[in-house]
Amino acid sequence: MTTDPAGLPEFVTFDQAAALLQQLEIDPTATAQSVRYLARARGERWPFGAGEGQVPYKKIANARTMDAKKLIEYLRAEPPNPHGRGQDKKPRRTSGAP
């Protein structure tokens, strides 16, 4: 695994976070949307937000930013599922099925 790069920015946007996760080989397929999805899906477990025990996002211009070191520490401890959402628990309905 790659170590933290020299000159790590203090704060990153979702887009910059995705690039950083790819660079550090934490999530080679990361995109800004996938990082946003993690934030929504993990809810209170996500380290950033307005909830109790969460670090507030820092607003820079029109962008919400996150502490880069805290994000990397969190995703190294709880990495994203490399296989997506997992297997279906039951068969999917086909279109046109009642």
Secondary structure, 3 states (H helix, E strand, C coil): CCCCCCCCCCEECHHHHHHHHHHCCCCCCCCHHHHHHHHHHHHHHCCECCCCCCECCEEECCEEEEEHHHHHHHHHHCCCCCCCCCCCCCCCCCCCCC
